[in-house]
Amino acid sequence: MDFKQLRYFHEIARLGSFTRAAETLYVAQPAVSVAIRKLEAELDLTLFHRHDRKVTLTDEGACLLPHAQRILQAVHDAELEMRELKGLTQGKVRVGMPGMLGSYYFPPILMAFRHRHPNLTLQVVEGGTGQLQQMLESGELDLAVIVRDFVPPELEAQTFQREEMRVVVAQDHRFAQQGCISLSDFFSEELVMFRPGYFHRKIIDQLAEAAGVTPNIGFETNLLPLIKSIIKQGFGISTLLAMVVKEDADLIDLPFEQPVWLDLCIAWRREGYLSRNRAFVAFLLEQSPA
């Protein structure tokens, strides 16, 4: 079993096709097929079901896949570290973050980081907590912003900011003049929510479970401007980070009766080499009061 065989195997498993894997790898398809036949012969196992239009993993192939992913990621990390020992200053920082933070918290930080490190490229991916975690674990991202409560054991994380989730209503809503909002009052209203998979939705689901209620969700969208517009027009209420509404005069934000605080973390794979991404982590923590 060699590195090339594992790389071919991984791409075929990812794409479900020998042809597409060959195109991605910039090699001829016969070379890919020969490498996989040699790997199967060496292991004395069949790794793929070969159908007319689709290739799928056998049980044995599915068992090999996570090992191949770890080996390929380790080789990638080793190459990164060796290049840095030679003084390489260029590269890419791949960081994932929820849209709420990407829109309101990170823009000035990202611009300031680029000013300090002009030779590094930032690739920012928007997504929900679950999606970002999967992308971290698979090596598609180097770093991701995750709420502390949702950081799994496979990841390391450092807290950079503490933010409060606030109840957000229109100026003429019946809650607007209250000092705080109880869970029972909040869940008595029609809600505007992010779709499942985002930390915003996970928090609401946890609060609803604790209160023993089923949320009345009238709208689901990941578009912040749309959420705010729906609230302003009186078609629902929501809960958003304080930073999102602090400068919006058309919205009223109120604390929950029992305030809901979130510790926001920057996370990475526990066994991963932070590489040039360490510079981004250090810079983020430098900017943060947490």
C-alpha positions as CSV (number, residue, x, y, z in Angstrom):
1,M,0.0,0.0,0.0
2,D,1.5,3.3,-1.0
3,F,0.5,7.0,-0.8
4,K,-0.5,7.2,-4.5
5,Q,-2.8,4.3,-4.2
6,L,-4.5,5.7,-1.1
7,R,-4.9,9.1,-2.8
8,Y,-6.5,7.5,-5.9
9,F,-8.7,5.4,-3.6
10,H,-9.8,8.4,-1.6
11,E,-10.8,10.5,-4.7
12,I,-12.8,7.6,-6.2
13,A,-14.6,7.2,-2.9
14,R,-15.3,10.9,-2.7
15,L,-16.5,11.3,-6.2
16,G,-18.1,7.9,-6.9
17,S,-16.4,7.6,-10.2
18,F,-13.0,6.4,-11.7
19,T,-13.4,8.9,-14.5
20,R,-14.0,11.9,-12.4
21,A,-11.3,10.9,-9.9
22,A,-8.8,10.7,-12.8
23,E,-9.8,14.1,-14.1
24,T,-9.4,15.6,-10.6
25,L,-6.0,14.0,-10.2
26,Y,-4.9,15.0,-13.7
27,V,-3.9,11.4,-14.6
28,A,-5.2,8.9,-17.2
29,Q,-8.1,6.7,-16.1
30,P,-6.3,3.5,-16.9
31,A,-3.6,4.5,-14.4
32,V,-6.2,5.0,-11.7
33,S,-7.8,1.6,-12.5
34,V,-4.5,-0.2,-12.4
35,A,-3.5,1.4,-9.1
36,I,-6.8,0.3,-7.5
37,R,-6.5,-3.2,-8.8
38,K,-3.0,-3.5,-7.4
39,L,-4.2,-2.1,-4.0
40,E,-7.1,-4.6,-3.9
41,A,-4.7,-7.5,-4.9
42,E,-2.3,-6.4,-2.2
43,L,-5.0,-6.4,0.4
44,D,-6.8,-9.4,-1.0
45,L,-10.0,-7.4,-0.7
46,T,-12.6,-5.8,-3.0
47,L,-12.8,-2.1,-2.2
48,F,-15.4,-0.9,-4.7
49,H,-18.7,-2.1,-6.2
50,R,-18.4,-1.3,-9.9
51,H,-21.7,-0.4,-11.4
52,D,-22.4,0.9,-14.9
53,R,-22.6,4.6,-13.9
54,K,-21.7,4.6,-10.2
55,V,-18.9,3.3,-8.0
56,T,-19.7,2.6,-4.4
57,L,-17.6,1.4,-1.5
58,T,-17.8,-2.2,-0.3
59,D,-17.9,-2.7,3.5
60,E,-14.1,-3.3,3.3
61,G,-13.6,-0.1,1.4
62,A,-15.7,1.9,3.9
63,C,-13.5,0.5,6.7
64,L,-10.3,1.6,4.8
65,L,-11.6,5.1,4.0
66,P,-11.2,6.8,7.4
67,H,-7.6,5.4,7.6
68,A,-6.8,6.8,4.2
69,Q,-8.2,10.2,5.2
70,R,-6.0,10.3,8.3
71,I,-2.9,9.2,6.4
72,L,-3.4,11.7,3.6
73,Q,-4.1,14.6,6.0
74,A,-0.9,13.6,8.0
75,V,1.1,13.8,4.8
76,H,-0.4,17.1,3.9
77,D,0.4,18.5,7.4
78,A,4.0,17.2,7.2
79,E,4.5,18.9,3.8
80,L,3.2,22.1,5.2
81,E,5.5,22.1,8.2
82,M,8.6,21.2,6.1
83,R,7.9,24.0,3.7
84,E,7.6,26.4,6.6
85,L,10.9,25.3,7.9
86,K,12.4,26.4,4.6
87,G,11.0,29.9,5.3
88,L,7.8,29.8,3.1
89,T,5.7,32.9,3.9
90,Q,2.9,32.4,1.4
91,G,-0.1,30.2,1.7
92,K,-3.8,29.9,2.4
93,V,-5.8,30.1,5.6
94,R,-9.1,28.2,5.3
95,V,-11.5,29.3,8.0
96,G,-15.2,28.5,8.4
97,M,-17.7,30.6,10.3
98,P,-21.5,31.1,10.7
99,G,-23.0,33.8,8.6
100,M,-24.0,35.9,11.6
101,L,-20.4,36.3,12.7
102,G,-19.1,36.5,9.1
103,S,-21.3,39.5,8.5
104,Y,-21.0,41.4,11.7
105,Y,-17.9,40.4,13.7
106,F,-15.2,39.2,11.4
107,P,-14.9,41.7,8.5
108,P,-12.6,44.2,10.3
109,I,-10.6,41.4,11.8
110,L,-10.1,39.7,8.4
111,M,-9.1,43.0,6.8
112,A,-6.6,43.8,9.6
113,F,-5.1,40.3,9.4
114,R,-4.6,40.7,5.6
115,H,-2.9,44.0,6.3
116,R,-0.5,42.4,8.7
117,H,0.1,39.3,6.6
118,P,-0.3,40.4,3.0
119,N,1.3,37.3,1.6
120,L,-1.3,35.0,3.1
121,T,-4.6,34.3,1.3
122,L,-7.8,34.0,3.4
123,Q,-10.5,31.6,2.2
124,V,-13.7,32.1,4.2
125,V,-16.4,29.5,4.1
126,E,-19.9,30.2,5.6
127,G,-21.8,27.3,7.1
128,G,-23.6,25.8,10.1
129,T,-21.9,24.4,13.2
130,G,-22.4,20.8,12.1
131,Q,-21.2,21.4,8.5
132,L,-18.1,23.3,9.7
133,Q,-17.2,20.6,12.2
134,Q,-17.4,18.0,9.5
135,M,-15.2,20.1,7.1
136,L,-12.6,20.5,9.9
137,E,-12.5,16.8,10.6
138,S,-12.2,15.9,6.9
139,G,-9.4,18.5,6.3
140,E,-11.4,20.8,4.1
141,L,-11.0,23.6,6.6
142,D,-8.0,24.5,8.8
143,L,-10.0,26.5,11.3
144,A,-13.7,27.1,12.2
145,V,-15.7,29.2,14.6
146,I,-17.9,27.0,16.8
147,V,-19.8,27.6,20.0
148,R,-18.0,26.2,23.0
149,D,-20.9,23.9,24.0
150,F,-20.7,22.2,20.6
151,V,-17.0,21.5,20.4
152,P,-16.4,17.7,20.1
153,P,-13.4,15.9,21.6
154,E,-11.8,15.5,18.2
155,L,-11.2,19.3,18.1
156,E,-9.1,21.7,20.1
157,A,-10.5,25.2,20.6
158,Q,-9.8,28.5,22.2
159,T,-12.5,31.0,23.3
160,F,-12.2,34.5,21.7
161,Q,-15.5,36.2,22.4
162,R,-18.5,36.0,24.7
163,E,-21.8,37.1,23.2
164,E,-25.4,37.3,24.5
165,M,-28.3,35.9,22.5
166,R,-31.1,38.5,22.6
167,V,-34.8,38.4,21.8
168,V,-35.4,40.6,18.8
169,V,-38.8,42.2,18.1
170,A,-40.3,45.1,16.1
171,Q,-40.6,48.5,17.7
172,D,-44.4,48.1,18.0
173,H,-44.4,44.5,19.3
174,R,-46.0,43.9,22.6
175,F,-42.7,42.8,24.1
176,A,-40.9,46.0,23.1
177,Q,-41.4,47.8,26.5
178,Q,-40.6,44.8,28.7
179,G,-37.3,44.5,30.6
180,C,-36.7,40.9,29.8
181,I,-38.5,37.9,28.1
182,S,-39.4,34.6,29.7
183,L,-39.1,31.4,27.7
184,S,-42.8,30.8,27.9
185,D,-43.5,34.3,26.4
186,F,-40.9,33.8,23.7
187,F,-42.2,30.4,22.6
188,S,-45.8,31.7,22.6
189,E,-44.8,33.8,19.5
190,E,-44.3,32.8,15.9
191,L,-40.6,32.5,15.3
192,V,-38.2,33.4,12.5
193,M,-35.3,30.9,12.7
194,F,-32.1,29.8,11.0
195,R,-32.4,26.3,9.4
196,P,-31.2,23.2,11.4
197,G,-27.5,22.8,11.7
198,Y,-26.7,26.4,12.7
199,F,-25.8,27.3,16.3
200,H,-28.6,29.8,16.4
201,R,-31.1,27.0,15.8
202,K,-29.4,24.6,18.1
203,I,-29.7,27.0,21.0
204,I,-33.4,27.5,20.4
205,D,-34.0,23.8,20.2
206,Q,-32.2,23.3,23.5
207,L,-34.2,26.1,25.2
208,A,-37.5,24.7,23.8
209,E,-36.6,21.2,25.1
210,A,-35.7,22.7,28.5
211,A,-39.1,24.5,28.6
212,G,-41.0,21.4,27.4
213,V,-42.5,23.2,24.3
214,T,-42.5,22.8,20.6
215,P,-41.3,26.1,18.8
216,N,-43.8,27.7,16.5
217,I,-41.5,28.3,13.6
218,G,-43.2,30.3,10.8
219,F,-40.1,31.1,8.7
220,E,-36.8,29.3,8.2
221,T,-33.9,31.1,6.4
222,N,-30.2,31.6,6.8
223,L,-30.4,35.1,5.3
224,L,-29.9,37.6,8.0
225,P,-31.4,40.6,6.1
226,L,-34.5,38.6,5.5
227,I,-34.8,37.6,9.1
228,K,-34.5,41.2,10.2
229,S,-37.0,42.3,7.6
230,I,-39.6,39.7,8.7
231,I,-39.3,40.9,12.3
232,K,-39.6,44.6,11.4
233,Q,-42.8,43.9,9.5
234,G,-44.3,42.1,12.5
235,F,-44.5,38.6,11.0
236,G,-42.4,37.0,13.8
237,I,-39.7,37.4,16.4
238,S,-36.3,35.8,16.7
239,T,-33.2,35.7,18.8
240,L,-29.9,37.0,17.5
241,L,-26.5,37.9,18.8
242,A,-26.4,41.4,20.4
243,M,-23.8,42.5,17.8
244,V,-26.3,41.9,14.9
245,V,-28.9,44.4,16.1
246,K,-27.0,47.0,18.2
247,E,-27.0,49.5,15.4
248,D,-30.4,48.8,13.9
249,A,-32.9,51.4,15.2
250,D,-35.9,49.6,13.8
251,L,-35.4,46.6,16.0
252,I,-35.7,46.1,19.8
253,D,-33.4,43.6,21.5
254,L,-34.1,42.3,24.9
255,P,-32.5,39.7,27.2
256,F,-34.1,36.5,28.2
257,E,-35.3,36.3,31.8
258,Q,-32.3,33.9,32.3
259,P,-29.7,35.5,30.0
260,V,-28.3,33.2,27.3
261,W,-24.5,33.6,26.9
262,L,-22.4,31.9,24.2
263,D,-18.7,31.4,24.3
264,L,-17.4,31.6,20.7
265,C,-14.3,29.5,19.9
266,I,-11.8,29.1,17.1
267,A,-11.3,25.4,16.6
268,W,-9.0,23.1,14.7
269,R,-8.3,19.3,14.5
270,R,-6.7,18.0,17.6
271,E,-4.0,16.1,15.7
272,G,-3.6,18.7,13.0
273,Y,-0.6,20.9,12.4
274,L,-1.7,24.5,12.8
275,S,0.9,25.7,10.3
276,R,0.4,29.3,9.1
277,N,-3.1,29.2,10.6
278,R,-1.4,29.7,14.0
279,A,-0.9,33.3,12.9
280,F,-4.6,33.7,12.4
281,V,-5.4,32.2,15.8
282,A,-2.9,34.4,17.5
283,F,-4.2,37.5,15.7
284,L,-7.8,36.7,16.6
285,L,-7.0,36.2,20.3
286,E,-5.0,39.4,20.2
287,Q,-8.1,41.3,19.0
288,S,-10.5,39.7,21.5
289,P,-11.4,40.7,25.0
290,A,-12.2,37.0,25.9
